[in-house]
Amino acid sequence: MTNIQNLRNALEQMKGKRDQIQHGIDNAEQFIKEKKKDLRRHEQAREIIREVGLKTQQQLQFHISDITSLALEAVFDNPYKLITEFIQRRNKTECDLYFERDGNRIDPLSASGGGAVDVASFALRVASWSMQRPRSRNVLILDEPFRYLSSDLLPKASEMLNQISKKLKLQIIMVTHAEELIENADRVFEVKIKKGKSLIMT
């Protein structure tokens, strides 16, 4: 009788262990199920973020390229177009800028005239300002802009500044020695130095 009782006790203990193991399996399966749901949600979120990132890049490409190319067209007879490309490098998205003309791409800083770079850099400043949300104050301060632009193109640059100022309601305050650039200015202050002091002539 004792052997049968011992066997019954052992059987009950094994049933208890089995139930405990089954409970652990059920918990593990529930945990795996929840983690699979989390994984699907993360994958969906990552895909949404990727799509939003691509659309944002496309909008940036259009906005930056469009404004800069229009500025170059306003000044030059045979202008470059600005091309923007977003590239993945070292797990980061970087933006490469190129000038393109007649199907040929060149690095703006090393292979083009300084005047084109002057105009493009100005237009990039305007483009970046116009994309700010909320925008900063609508004032742009320029110190000797277009210094590498040939004098025969300065009147066109002056007209471009005037048009941008009006269309974007952007006040441009500019310091320049180039008289051609002030042709379209609303107000001009001439600064002269006398005996080490700056005198403003209106």
PADO-414627 format. One record per residue (C-alpha): residue number from 0; x, z, y. Coordinates in steps of 0.5 Angstrom, whole numbers. Each point is the difference from the previous one (the first is absolute). Example, Ala and Ser with C-alpha at 12.3 -4.5 7.8 and 13.67 -1.06 7.14 Angstrom:
{num = 0	px = 25	pz = 16	py = -9}
{num = 1	px = 2	pz = -2	py = 7}
END
This chain:
{num = 0	px = 0	pz = 0	py = 0}
{num = 1	px = 6	pz = 2	py = 5}
{num = 2	px = 3	pz = -7	py = -1}
{num = 3	px = -7	pz = -4	py = 1}
{num = 4	px = 0	pz = 5	py = 7}
{num = 5	px = 7	pz = -2	py = 2}
{num = 6	px = -2	pz = -7	py = -1}
{num = 7	px = -6	pz = 0	py = 4}
{num = 8	px = 4	pz = 4	py = 5}
{num = 9	px = 5	pz = -5	py = 0}
{num = 10	px = -5	pz = -6	py = 1}
{num = 11	px = -3	pz = 4	py = 6}
{num = 12	px = 7	pz = 0	py = 3}
{num = 13	px = 1	pz = -7	py = -1}
{num = 14	px = -7	pz = -2	py = 2}
{num = 15	px = 2	pz = 4	py = 7}
{num = 16	px = 6	pz = -4	py = 0}
{num = 17	px = -3	pz = -6	py = -1}
{num = 18	px = -5	pz = 1	py = 6}
{num = 19	px = 5	pz = 2	py = 4}
{num = 20	px = 4	pz = -6	py = -1}
{num = 21	px = -6	pz = -4	py = 1}
{num = 22	px = -2	pz = 3	py = 6}
{num = 23	px = 7	pz = -1	py = 3}
{num = 24	px = -1	pz = -8	py = -2}
{num = 25	px = -6	pz = 0	py = 3}
{num = 26	px = 3	pz = 3	py = 7}
{num = 27	px = 6	pz = -5	py = -1}
{num = 28	px = -5	pz = -6	py = -1}
{num = 29	px = -4	pz = 2	py = 6}
{num = 30	px = 6	pz = 1	py = 4}
{num = 31	px = 3	pz = -7	py = -2}
{num = 32	px = -7	pz = -3	py = 2}
{num = 33	px = 0	pz = 3	py = 7}
{num = 34	px = 7	pz = -2	py = 1}
{num = 35	px = -2	pz = -7	py = -2}
{num = 36	px = -5	pz = 0	py = 5}
{num = 37	px = 5	pz = 3	py = 5}
{num = 38	px = 4	pz = -6	py = -2}
{num = 39	px = -5	pz = -5	py = 1}
{num = 40	px = -2	pz = 3	py = 7}
{num = 41	px = 8	pz = 0	py = 2}
{num = 42	px = 0	pz = -8	py = -2}
{num = 43	px = -6	pz = -2	py = 3}
{num = 44	px = 3	pz = 4	py = 7}
{num = 45	px = 6	pz = -3	py = -1}
{num = 46	px = -3	pz = -7	py = 0}
{num = 47	px = -4	pz = 1	py = 6}
{num = 48	px = 6	pz = 3	py = 3}
{num = 49	px = 4	pz = -7	py = -2}
{num = 50	px = -6	pz = -4	py = 3}
{num = 51	px = 0	pz = 4	py = 6}
{num = 52	px = 7	pz = -1	py = 1}
{num = 53	px = 0	pz = -7	py = -1}
{num = 54	px = -6	pz = -2	py = 5}
{num = 55	px = 4	pz = 5	py = 5}
{num = 56	px = 6	pz = -4	py = -1}
{num = 57	px = -3	pz = -7	py = 0}
{num = 58	px = -4	pz = 2	py = 7}
{num = 59	px = 7	pz = 3	py = 3}
{num = 60	px = 3	pz = -7	py = -2}
{num = 61	px = -5	pz = -4	py = 3}
{num = 62	px = 0	pz = 5	py = 6}
{num = 63	px = 7	pz = 0	py = 1}
{num = 64	px = 2	pz = -7	py = -1}
{num = 65	px = -6	pz = -3	py = 4}
{num = 66	px = 2	pz = 4	py = 6}
{num = 67	px = 7	pz = -1	py = 0}
{num = 68	px = -1	pz = -7	py = -2}
{num = 69	px = -5	pz = -1	py = 6}
{num = 70	px = 6	pz = 3	py = 5}
{num = 71	px = 5	pz = -5	py = -3}
{num = 72	px = -5	pz = -6	py = 1}
{num = 73	px = -1	pz = 2	py = 7}
{num = 74	px = 7	pz = 0	py = 2}
{num = 75	px = 4	pz = -5	py = -4}
{num = 76	px = -2	pz = -7	py = -1}
{num = 77	px = 2	pz = -1	py = -7}
{num = 78	px = -1	pz = 8	py = -2}
{num = 79	px = 2	pz = 4	py = -7}
{num = 80	px = -6	pz = 3	py = -3}
{num = 81	px = 1	pz = 7	py = -2}
{num = 82	px = -1	pz = 1	py = -8}
{num = 83	px = -1	pz = 7	py = -3}
{num = 84	px = 1	pz = 2	py = -7}
{num = 85	px = -1	pz = 7	py = -3}
{num = 86	px = 5	pz = 1	py = -6}
{num = 87	px = 0	pz = 6	py = -5}
{num = 88	px = 7	pz = 3	py = 0}
{num = 89	px = 3	pz = 6	py = -3}
{num = 90	px = -8	pz = 2	py = -1}
{num = 91	px = -1	pz = -1	py = 7}
{num = 92	px = -4	pz = -5	py = 4}
{num = 93	px = 5	pz = -4	py = 5}
{num = 94	px = -2	pz = -5	py = 5}
{num = 95	px = 5	pz = -6	py = 1}
{num = 96	px = -1	pz = -4	py = 6}
{num = 97	px = 2	pz = -8	py = 1}
{num = 98	px = 0	pz = -5	py = 5}
{num = 99	px = -3	pz = -7	py = -3}
{num = 100	px = 1	pz = -7	py = 3}
{num = 101	px = -1	pz = -7	py = -4}
{num = 102	px = -1	pz = 4	py = -6}
{num = 103	px = 7	pz = 4	py = 0}
{num = 104	px = 0	pz = 7	py = 1}
{num = 105	px = 6	pz = 4	py = 4}
{num = 106	px = 2	pz = 7	py = 1}
{num = 107	px = -2	pz = 1	py = 7}
{num = 108	px = 6	pz = 5	py = 2}
{num = 109	px = 5	pz = -5	py = -3}
{num = 110	px = -2	pz = -7	py = 1}
{num = 111	px = -4	pz = -1	py = 6}
{num = 112	px = 1	pz = 0	py = 7}
{num = 113	px = -1	pz = 7	py = 4}
{num = 114	px = -6	pz = -2	py = 4}
{num = 115	px = -4	pz = -1	py = -6}
{num = 116	px = 1	pz = 7	py = -3}
{num = 117	px = -1	pz = 2	py = 7}
{num = 118	px = -7	pz = -3	py = 0}
{num = 119	px = -1	pz = 2	py = -7}
{num = 120	px = 2	pz = 7	py = 1}
{num = 121	px = -5	pz = 1	py = 6}
{num = 122	px = -6	pz = -3	py = -4}
{num = 123	px = 2	pz = 5	py = -6}
{num = 124	px = -1	pz = 6	py = 5}
{num = 125	px = -6	pz = -3	py = 3}
{num = 126	px = -3	pz = -1	py = -7}
{num = 127	px = 2	pz = 7	py = -3}
{num = 128	px = -3	pz = 3	py = 7}
{num = 129	px = -7	pz = -4	py = -2}
{num = 130	px = 0	pz = 3	py = -7}
{num = 131	px = 1	pz = 7	py = 2}
{num = 132	px = -7	pz = 4	py = -1}
{num = 133	px = -1	pz = 4	py = 4}
{num = 134	px = 4	pz = -4	py = 5}
{num = 135	px = 5	pz = 3	py = 5}
{num = 136	px = -1	pz = -1	py = 7}
{num = 137	px = 0	pz = -8	py = 2}
{num = 138	px = 7	pz = 0	py = 4}
{num = 139	px = 6	pz = -4	py = -3}
{num = 140	px = 6	pz = 2	py = 4}
{num = 141	px = 6	pz = -6	py = -1}
{num = 142	px = 7	pz = 1	py = 3}
{num = 143	px = 3	pz = -7	py = 1}
{num = 144	px = -4	pz = -4	py = -5}
{num = 145	px = 1	pz = -7	py = -2}
{num = 146	px = 8	pz = 1	py = 2}
{num = 147	px = 2	pz = -6	py = -5}
{num = 148	px = -5	pz = -5	py = 2}
{num = 149	px = 2	pz = -6	py = 4}
{num = 150	px = -2	pz = 0	py = 7}
{num = 151	px = -5	pz = -6	py = -1}
{num = 152	px = -4	pz = 4	py = -5}
{num = 153	px = -1	pz = 6	py = 4}
{num = 154	px = -6	pz = -3	py = 4}
{num = 155	px = -3	pz = -1	py = -7}
{num = 156	px = 1	pz = 7	py = -2}
{num = 157	px = -2	pz = 3	py = 7}
{num = 158	px = -7	pz = -4	py = -2}
{num = 159	px = 0	pz = 3	py = -7}
{num = 160	px = 1	pz = 7	py = 3}
{num = 161	px = -6	pz = -1	py = 5}
{num = 162	px = -5	pz = -3	py = -5}
{num = 163	px = 2	pz = 6	py = -5}
{num = 164	px = -1	pz = 5	py = 5}
{num = 165	px = -7	pz = -3	py = 2}
{num = 166	px = -2	pz = -1	py = -7}
{num = 167	px = 2	pz = 7	py = -3}
{num = 168	px = -1	pz = 4	py = 7}
{num = 169	px = 7	pz = 2	py = -1}
{num = 170	px = 4	pz = 2	py = 6}
{num = 171	px = 7	pz = -2	py = 0}
{num = 172	px = 5	pz = 3	py = 4}
{num = 173	px = 6	pz = -4	py = 0}
{num = 174	px = 7	pz = 1	py = 3}
{num = 175	px = 4	pz = -7	py = 1}
{num = 176	px = 5	pz = -4	py = 4}
{num = 177	px = -3	pz = -6	py = -2}
{num = 178	px = -5	pz = -3	py = 6}
{num = 179	px = -3	pz = -5	py = -5}
{num = 180	px = -3	pz = 6	py = -4}
{num = 181	px = -4	pz = 3	py = 6}
{num = 182	px = -4	pz = -6	py = 2}
{num = 183	px = -6	pz = 2	py = -3}
{num = 184	px = 1	pz = 8	py = 2}
{num = 185	px = -6	pz = 3	py = 3}
{num = 186	px = 5	pz = 5	py = 4}
{num = 187	px = 8	pz = -1	py = 1}
{num = 188	px = 4	pz = 6	py = 2}
{num = 189	px = 7	pz = -2	py = 2}
{num = 190	px = 6	pz = 5	py = -1}
{num = 191	px = 6	pz = 0	py = 4}
{num = 192	px = 6	pz = 5	py = 0}
{num = 193	px = 2	pz = 2	py = 7}
{num = 194	px = 6	pz = 6	py = 0}
{num = 195	px = -1	pz = 2	py = -7}
{num = 196	px = -8	pz = 0	py = 1}
{num = 197	px = -5	pz = -4	py = -3}
{num = 198	px = -5	pz = -3	py = 5}
{num = 199	px = -7	pz = -3	py = -2}
{num = 200	px = -2	pz = -5	py = 5}
{num = 201	px = -8	pz = -2	py = -1}
END
